[in-house]
């Protein structure tokens, strides 16, 4: 009988209502607080930054000469050498400053010889190289031939007396004295030279107990294409006694000198056993050798040309100052040289005293490729881990097999509902990654349109946390939350059939917990997929990341460093200025940060979905993003500073490529361009009155690269140079015999001993280069890039300036049509650029007026401040 409106509720129904209320209260009591999760996020970020500081910024105390003693390493003593070398200013190959630098290093080496232990034999040589050709095949050197002449190196050999076999077993320690013309080179690499001189002083006191000798090579010509190392390893009489090579380099300034390349496990283990402050990352080796960082070190010569085992070290802090005016003494951090010197001195004392080390070095060439491979990394700068790639593969395969077995068994026991839940959790991984990448990439595309500079965070890299980190984390949460909602719906359907007794809030709470559990487990699936791919593709960087993945925070230091290096590398990313889109650098950084965020926060985010922290998380992330966006768009935080400047090059160009039989005057102008994305609008505000015009029609072919966007000014461009400096390409003969055409061209670079020449390999099958009676470049083995083979020459003051180029035409060579030959830009056969290290009056004016946050960027392919261009057309 139905109850009336006033009838009372039954006792049974009242109990159900009370149970539901109690359950609701219990669920709310177990609901995670927003403050708790916010605290966990702050703890995670603070812990990550602490790990980074401990791993990469925790430097030893610098020691004075008295503290270090006669046999120790003193940073104060090393800094005296750095101070003198940087005081000379830029000292590129062929400059008076480089001559003074070489003389200084030689004099200091002589002092070491005089103060060495009485049972130690020290020999010092000033090695003057012959003319030579360096033809590396890979990396940056594809399609190139590097020529050099009149280079000077200081060589210091330290061996124990009364042990003749030590002279035939040398450990080479190498770095370079020369700099690019745009910097005094405090980091790259006067710091290395200072460390080596101080190390040599200490080694000379210990070497009486050595089983092998140590050879210190202070070379020149490295900045012009590794010419110094190549000339030593192919010309010097001690080259055949070298068994092991150590290279010291800098891709930034100061910080820790990190071991980033190593050839053999036994060599890595030897360093790990004795290094006081180990800093080593195989991730940097993988990134460096992938070509992502457009740079090279002398280690490539020692490994590829000489076939030597060895180790390569480099400073990587503040990479944005690399090869600019800001590579200066003031930015050297106290403790950086002490870190490098103490590590290297300990390693040399151990290696030179160990008979086993030299035995392993002799055996190295017989080792198989698999025997050489090893995984290496340091843990918080305190310990260094080294193990063979074979062990890593076995370990990974074991984990993969066991994980697949556990997952397979679990899914079989769970039946169809479990399989569907697994599929949805895998979908959540994909959604997390997609949304995590999508949001920061949108920001990356937008920045060039709303900020004064397309890349507004180079001067203050911490801004990427708000600009890309916040959107990436927000996107990761949104993508994961979609997966969470789908999981809840599926699990609720399953529970409604299998557990009909669960109703209301209790059902929601249990379903939420179950969905959260699957989201959490998806993180393990994500890392398992990475492990499988890394093992299959033999990517050792994945091995390192996985080794540090638990706890995730321990790998945070590496992630921060990689992002920092990536941001710093943007300043020189565009090899052809104006050739890359303005947004590309932003997108690369955004994607990298998004991937790191989606992988490292996968576990922490899984606890947010059934908490009360969703709105708080969204608010905090939006606030961080909004604040960062306001700071960069308004210019409150500048994109560049005086210490971290935008690369802007100023070159006076004298172009004779369009001259017809001397009837036309050379085209002379001042060119302004940047290797960093973006227009030069802000710079031109300080150059009012200098009559610059900018655009993509202001292209200049500098032979080694092409300016796709730049600025030109013809004001005062006829002063500061003379026609006698214009290089000459003269066709001496052009003949055909047996259907083979051969053309002989004389090349006169006038006063320039630094030049670049490109040959059209679509028309030319091969060529030779001759200096007087010496054939410098032989036939065969020529590679090309974009249809051109480039020859770069760098030499001292006494280097030759006249060459003979013999071209052997391809049987498929095509003559330019009359229309092409008469065109404004006819196809070219040979093009030549000669460089003169002199600033013309107009260049000096522009350099003085440029903002202080601008700095010229130098590299082996860059022209000096005065460049002459000439060419021969295909129809010669």
CORRA-V976065 format. One record per backbone hydrogen bond with DSSP energy under -1.0 kcal/mol. NH is the residue of the N-H (numbers start at 1). CO is the residue of the C=O. E is the energy in kcal/mol with one decimal. If there is no record, write none. Layout:
# CORRA-V976065
NH:CO:E / NH:CO:E
This chain:
# CORRA-V976065
7:4:-1.3 / 14:10:-1.9 / 15:11:-1.9 / 16:12:-1.7 / 17:13:-2.2 / 18:14:-2.4 / 19:15:-2.4 / 20:16:-2.3 / 21:17:-2.3 / 22:18:-2.7 / 23:19:-2.6 / 24:20:-2.4 / 25:21:-2.5 / 26:22:-2.5 / 27:23:-2.6 / 28:24:-2.4 / 29:25:-1.9 / 30:26:-1.6 / 37:33:-1.9 / 38:34:-2.6 / 39:35:-2.3 / 40:36:-1.9 / 41:37:-2.3 / 42:38:-2.5 / 43:39:-2.7 / 44:40:-2.5 / 45:41:-2.7 / 46:42:-2.9 / 47:43:-2.5 / 48:44:-2.3 / 49:45:-2.4 / 50:46:-2.3 / 51:47:-2.4 / 52:48:-2.3 / 53:49:-2.6 / 54:50:-2.6 / 55:51:-2.6 / 56:52:-2.8 / 57:53:-1.6 / 59:57:-1.2 / 68:64:-2.3 / 69:65:-1.7 / 76:63:-2.0 / 78:74:-1.9 / 79:75:-2.7 / 82:78:-1.8 / 83:79:-2.9 / 84:80:-1.8 / 85:81:-2.3 / 86:82:-2.7 / 87:83:-1.6 / 88:85:-1.0 / 89:86:-1.7 / 95:92:-1.8 / 99:95:-1.3 / 100:96:-1.9 / 101:97:-2.2 / 102:98:-2.7 / 103:99:-2.2 / 104:100:-2.2 / 105:101:-2.4 / 106:102:-2.4 / 107:103:-2.3 / 108:104:-2.4 / 109:105:-2.2 / 110:106:-2.0 / 111:107:-1.6 / 112:108:-1.8 / 113:109:-1.9 / 114:110:-1.9 / 115:111:-1.6 / 117:204:-2.1 / 120:117:-2.0 / 121:159:-3.1 / 123:157:-2.4 / 125:155:-2.7 / 127:153:-2.6 / 129:151:-2.7 / 132:148:-2.3 / 134:146:-3.9 / 141:138:-1.8 / 142:139:-1.1 / 144:141:-1.6 / 145:790:-2.2 / 146:134:-2.9 / 147:792:-3.6 / 148:132:-2.1 / 149:794:-1.2 / 153:127:-2.6 / 154:218:-2.3 / 155:125:-2.7 / 156:216:-2.7 / 157:123:-2.8 / 158:214:-3.0 / 159:121:-2.4 / 161:119:-2.4 / 166:163:-1.8 / 167:164:-1.4 / 168:165:-1.0 / 169:166:-1.2 / 170:241:-2.8 / 171:213:-2.4 / 172:244:-3.3 / 173:215:-3.1 / 174:246:-2.8 / 175:217:-1.9 / 177:219:-3.2 / 179:91:-1.4 / 183:180:-1.3 / 186:327:-2.1 / 190:185:-2.5 / 191:186:-1.4 / 193:189:-2.0 / 194:190:-2.6 / 195:191:-2.2 / 196:192:-2.5 / 197:193:-2.4 / 198:194:-2.0 / 199:195:-2.6 / 200:196:-2.9 / 201:197:-1.7 / 202:198:-1.7 / 203:199:-3.1 / 204:200:-2.2 / 205:202:-1.4 / 206:203:-1.0 / 207:203:-2.1 / 209:206:-1.9 / 210:207:-1.8 / 211:352:-3.4 / 212:352:-1.4 / 213:166:-1.2 / 213:169:-2.1 / 214:158:-2.6 / 215:171:-2.9 / 216:156:-3.3 / 217:173:-2.9 / 218:154:-3.0 / 219:175:-2.4 / 225:222:-1.7 / 226:222:-2.4 / 227:221:-1.8 / 230:226:-1.7 / 231:227:-2.6 / 232:228:-1.9 / 233:229:-2.5 / 234:230:-1.3 / 235:231:-1.4 / 236:232:-1.6 / 239:236:-1.4 / 241:238:-1.6 / 242:239:-1.1 / 243:170:-2.9 / 244:170:-1.2 / 245:309:-2.2 / 246:172:-2.7 / 247:311:-2.2 / 248:174:-2.5 / 249:313:-1.9 / 251:315:-3.3 / 253:317:-3.3 / 258:314:-2.6 / 259:279:-3.1 / 260:312:-2.2 / 261:312:-1.3 / 263:310:-1.8 / 268:264:-1.9 / 269:265:-2.7 / 270:266:-1.8 / 271:267:-1.9 / 272:268:-2.6 / 273:269:-1.9 / 275:271:-2.2 / 281:259:-1.9 / 282:376:-1.6 / 286:282:-2.3 / 287:283:-2.4 / 288:284:-2.7 / 289:285:-2.6 / 290:286:-1.1 / 291:288:-1.1 / 292:287:-1.1 / 295:293:-2.2 / 300:297:-1.9 / 302:298:-1.8 / 303:299:-2.3 / 304:300:-2.7 / 305:301:-1.7 / 306:301:-1.8 / 308:302:-3.0 / 311:245:-1.8 / 312:261:-2.6 / 313:247:-2.7 / 314:258:-1.8 / 315:249:-1.1 / 317:254:-1.2 / 321:318:-1.7 / 322:319:-1.4 / 324:321:-1.9 / 327:324:-1.8 / 328:326:-2.0 / 331:328:-1.5 / 332:329:-1.8 / 336:333:-2.0 / 339:335:-2.3 / 340:336:-2.0 / 341:337:-2.9 / 342:338:-2.5 / 343:339:-1.7 / 344:340:-2.6 / 345:341:-2.6 / 346:342:-2.0 / 347:343:-2.0 / 348:344:-2.7 / 349:345:-2.4 / 350:346:-1.9 / 351:347:-3.2 / 352:348:-2.7 / 358:354:-1.2 / 359:355:-1.8 / 360:356:-2.6 / 361:357:-2.0 / 362:358:-2.1 / 363:359:-1.7 / 366:363:-1.6 / 367:364:-1.3 / 372:368:-1.3 / 373:369:-1.3 / 375:387:-3.4 / 377:385:-1.7 / 378:280:-1.7 / 379:383:-2.9 / 382:379:-2.1 / 383:379:-1.2 / 385:377:-3.4 / 387:375:-2.0 / 389:373:-1.6 / 392:388:-1.8 / 393:389:-2.6 / 394:390:-2.3 / 395:391:-2.9 / 396:392:-2.7 / 397:393:-2.7 / 398:394:-2.1 / 399:395:-2.2 / 400:396:-3.0 / 401:397:-2.6 / 402:398:-2.6 / 403:399:-2.8 / 404:400:-2.7 / 405:401:-2.3 / 406:402:-2.7 / 407:403:-2.9 / 408:404:-2.7 / 409:405:-2.5 / 410:406:-2.6 / 411:407:-2.6 / 412:408:-2.2 / 413:409:-2.2 / 414:410:-1.8 / 415:411:-1.0 / 418:414:-1.0 / 419:415:-2.0 / 420:416:-2.3 / 421:417:-2.4 / 422:418:-2.4 / 423:419:-2.4 / 424:420:-2.5 / 425:421:-2.4 / 426:422:-2.2 / 427:423:-2.0 / 428:424:-2.0 / 429:425:-1.2 / 430:426:-1.6 / 431:427:-2.7 / 432:428:-2.7 / 433:429:-2.3 / 434:430:-2.7 / 435:431:-2.7 / 436:432:-2.2 / 437:433:-1.9 / 438:434:-2.7 / 439:435:-1.9 / 441:437:-1.8 / 442:438:-2.0 / 443:439:-1.8 / 444:440:-2.5 / 445:441:-2.2 / 446:442:-1.7 / 447:443:-2.2 / 449:446:-1.7 / 451:447:-1.7 / 459:639:-2.6 / 463:460:-2.1 / 464:461:-1.9 / 465:462:-1.6 / 467:463:-2.6 / 468:464:-2.1 / 469:464:-2.4 / 470:465:-1.7 / 472:468:-2.1 / 473:469:-2.5 / 474:470:-2.6 / 475:471:-2.9 / 476:472:-2.4 / 477:473:-2.2 / 478:474:-2.5 / 479:475:-2.8 / 480:476:-2.4 / 481:477:-2.6 / 482:478:-2.0 / 483:479:-1.5 / 484:480:-2.2 / 485:481:-2.6 / 486:482:-2.2 / 487:483:-2.3 / 488:484:-2.4 / 489:485:-2.2 / 490:486:-2.1 / 491:487:-3.0 / 492:488:-2.6 / 493:489:-1.8 / 494:490:-2.1 / 495:491:-2.9 / 496:492:-2.2 / 498:494:-2.5 / 499:495:-2.9 / 502:499:-1.8 / 508:504:-2.0 / 509:505:-2.9 / 510:506:-2.5 / 511:507:-2.8 / 512:508:-2.5 / 513:509:-2.2 / 514:510:-2.4 / 515:511:-2.7 / 516:512:-2.5 / 517:513:-2.2 / 518:514:-1.8 / 519:515:-2.2 / 520:516:-2.6 / 521:517:-2.2 / 522:518:-1.5 / 523:520:-1.1 / 525:521:-1.6 / 526:522:-2.6 / 527:523:-2.1 / 528:524:-2.1 / 529:525:-2.4 / 530:526:-1.9 / 531:527:-2.3 / 532:528:-2.4 / 533:529:-2.5 / 534:530:-3.1 / 535:531:-2.5 / 536:532:-2.5 / 537:533:-2.8 / 539:534:-2.2 / 544:540:-1.9 / 545:541:-2.3 / 546:542:-2.8 / 547:543:-2.1 / 548:544:-1.3 / 554:551:-1.2 / 555:552:-1.8 / 556:553:-1.5 / 559:555:-1.9 / 560:556:-2.7 / 561:557:-2.2 / 562:558:-2.6 / 563:559:-2.2 / 564:560:-2.4 / 565:561:-2.7 / 566:562:-2.1 / 567:563:-2.5 / 568:564:-2.3 / 569:565:-1.8 / 572:569:-1.6 / 573:570:-1.6 / 574:675:-1.9 / 575:573:-1.1 / 579:576:-2.7 / 584:581:-1.1 / 587:583:-2.3 / 588:584:-2.4 / 589:585:-2.1 / 590:586:-2.8 / 591:587:-2.9 / 592:588:-2.1 / 593:589:-2.4 / 594:590:-2.5 / 595:591:-2.4 / 596:592:-2.0 / 597:593:-2.8 / 598:594:-2.8 / 599:595:-1.6 / 600:596:-2.6 / 601:597:-2.5 / 605:601:-2.6 / 607:604:-1.2 / 608:605:-1.9 / 611:608:-1.8 / 612:32:-1.9 / 617:613:-3.1 / 618:614:-2.5 / 619:615:-2.5 / 620:616:-2.7 / 621:617:-2.5 / 622:618:-2.4 / 623:619:-2.3 / 624:620:-2.5 / 625:621:-2.4 / 626:622:-2.9 / 627:623:-2.6 / 628:624:-2.3 / 629:625:-2.5 / 630:626:-2.4 / 631:627:-2.3 / 632:628:-2.0 / 633:629:-2.5 / 634:630:-1.9 / 637:631:-1.7 / 641:644:-2.5 / 646:853:-3.1 / 648:855:-2.0 / 649:673:-3.1 / 651:671:-2.4 / 652:865:-2.9 / 653:669:-3.2 / 654:867:-2.5 / 655:667:-3.6 / 656:869:-3.2 / 659:656:-1.6 / 663:660:-2.2 / 667:655:-2.9 / 669:653:-2.2 / 670:713:-2.7 / 671:651:-3.6 / 672:711:-2.5 / 673:649:-1.8 / 684:680:-1.9 / 686:683:-1.3 / 690:687:-1.9 / 693:712:-2.5 / 695:710:-1.9 / 698:695:-1.1 / 700:707:-1.1 / 702:705:-2.1 / 704:702:-2.4 / 707:700:-2.8 / 708:577:-2.9 / 709:577:-1.8 / 710:695:-1.5 / 711:672:-2.5 / 712:693:-2.6 / 713:670:-1.5 / 717:714:-1.5 / 725:722:-1.7 / 726:723:-1.4 / 728:748:-2.4 / 730:746:-2.4 / 732:744:-2.4 / 733:744:-1.5 / 735:742:-2.7 / 737:740:-2.5 / 740:737:-1.4 / 742:735:-3.4 / 743:807:-2.5 / 744:733:-2.5 / 745:805:-3.6 / 746:730:-3.1 / 747:803:-2.9 / 748:728:-2.4 / 749:801:-2.8 / 752:749:-2.0 / 755:793:-1.7 / 756:833:-2.6 / 757:791:-2.8 / 758:831:-2.7 / 759:789:-2.5 / 760:829:-2.6 / 761:787:-2.2 / 763:760:-1.1 / 764:760:-2.0 / 765:808:-2.6 / 766:808:-1.6 / 768:806:-1.9 / 769:777:-1.2 / 770:804:-2.6 / 771:774:-3.0 / 774:771:-2.5 / 776:769:-1.7 / 777:769:-1.8 / 785:788:-2.4 / 788:785:-1.5 / 789:759:-2.0 / 790:143:-2.8 / 791:757:-3.5 / 792:145:-2.4 / 793:755:-3.1 / 794:147:-1.6 / 795:753:-1.5 / 796:149:-1.7 / 799:796:-1.6 / 803:747:-2.6 / 804:770:-2.6 / 805:745:-3.4 / 806:768:-2.4 / 807:743:-3.5 / 808:766:-2.8 / 809:741:-2.1 / 810:763:-2.8 / 813:810:-1.7 / 821:817:-3.1 / 822:818:-1.7 / 829:872:-3.2 / 830:872:-1.5 / 831:758:-2.0 / 832:870:-3.2 / 833:756:-2.8 / 834:868:-2.2 / 835:754:-2.6 / 836:866:-2.7 / 838:836:-2.2 / 844:840:-2.6 / 845:841:-2.0 / 846:842:-2.3 / 847:843:-2.7 / 848:844:-1.9 / 849:845:-1.6 / 850:846:-1.8 / 854:851:-1.6 / 855:646:-2.7 / 858:323:-1.8 / 862:859:-1.2 / 867:652:-2.8 / 868:834:-2.5 / 869:654:-2.9 / 870:832:-2.4 / 872:830:-2.9 / 874:827:-2.4 / 876:874:-1.6
